[in-house]
Amino acid sequence: MKANNIRNEKAITITLLSLLTSTILIGCENNDDLQQTKNTNKEVEIDSNYEQHNISEYTSELESLQMQTEYMNVQNQYLVSVIKQMMKNFSNEEMLEFSKEQFVYELQVNGESIPKNGQLAIPQGDVEILLLEKGMGYDFLPPKWLKKGKLSGDYIDHLLNFDTTNWTPVGTDGTVATAQGYKTTNMKAGERVSLSITDDLKERLNLATNKIQIDVN
């Protein structure tokens, strides 16, 4: 009987130890889960704070840019009003010169401006010749002087003696800047493109010659 009692006590003790061990393990797991959850929540909070900080910075930058833009608009309006007032005292010659200064012309080959001597070397392949007209974008000139400030007629017609047989017309049309020109493909090394420009365009481009020579290398 005594032996049975001892065996029963051992069984109960083992069972209690098992339950206690399970409880401890579950508690440890729960603590780990709780700690992991806290860490995750902390990471989320950090990420959220970081994003809020970035948004705050972007908002501040945007507000700063808006203030700068508003200031520049006010400044431009003031300058336009001053220029309009000064223009009242311009002679016709001064007015014409001022009108011309409101438009910039560029003759480019594959995006590169023609140098002062009119000669340019380019690599073989596709070739694009563009004549660009850029306005200053201000509205202080009367329409008649705007017209006088531009090259006469269609500005692409100021390119002369240019055989466009194997060329395709290209161009862009924007509010302030436009471009017209021609494009061809597969030009080989040793080929040459020659054309002329009017005196008016020569003056606008500030070139020393009316002859344009493009050599393909």
Secondary structure, 3 states (H helix, E strand, C coil): CHHHHHHHHHHHHHHHHHHHHHHHHHHHHHHHHHHHHHHHHHHHHHHHHHHHHHHHHHHHHHHHHHHHHHHHHHHHHHHHHHHHHHHCCCCHHHHHHHHHCCEEEEEEECCEECCCCCEEEECCEEEEEEEEEEECCCCCCCHHHHHHHCCCCCHHHHEECCCCCCCEEEEEECCCEEEEEEEEEEECCCCEEEEEECHHHHHHHCCCCCEEEEEEC
